[in-house]
């Protein structure tokens, strides 16, 4: 987090009013800001489905057509665990018990990532400086230009053609390359400040990478062979990558959201207004998407209140819309997933010129 960057919070009337209304909602309804029984049940279902799916693929070895279908489902399962369990736990909003949050956040390590590095990149840099060039490392995507002040290179001319391919390999690149790049470079990006990884996190890094390698590569190779393992890994990882990358892009890289480059490390708006300018919701009426995505289609609510569990976002959404109307603050939302995706493609095309 760059301490030099300052938001203009001197006259934050909107923020004060919104926070007050949200606090009143939880107090009057006598409910906790963290997850509830529905979230616990969802977590159990997602984890059991992962174990069941993996066991069928590795130990029962069904017909290859069924195996491919199960690998597709496994990829969605990976992403859903990330969206629903790891993400809430990583923001300490899954449970009131910090130990439970810590344990569940390590589900990312089980799936090949690293929660410590993720928190540095996501919780601090992305959530504080959303869509700000040089500060939000989530918009620094190799081979892509999505910010108007990012340099235009020759290959960007074709990014509207190859962007889906990049999204499809993003999960593989993350767990098998980018984590190691950050670990050895001790930076989230080439230009960001250096960080120090505590000794216990270094041990966890290598131990969890080793365990992930054993579970998802060594054991399957022993049981089903190298080629089926490679195909299964590619299919599930490609689906997971597309799910993860697309959800992020539809929330921040669409034509209604703003991108900023700072002068003198100052943001003209108060922090909450900046979050509304740089973030968009999509398909909030879809109960299926809301369930699968861990409420990340309610990305605006998540950015404003990251320590509130996603199970509360639909109700918070009503309060937020009312406050935005009262204070004449722009609120970005796309009614459907398709509408948001089309908007994202438009941005990708525009940034290629």
Order of alpha helices (4+ residues) and beta strands (2+ residues): beta-alpha-alpha-alpha-alpha-alpha-alpha-alpha-alpha-alpha-alpha-alpha-alpha-alpha-beta-alpha-beta-alpha-alpha-alpha-beta-alpha
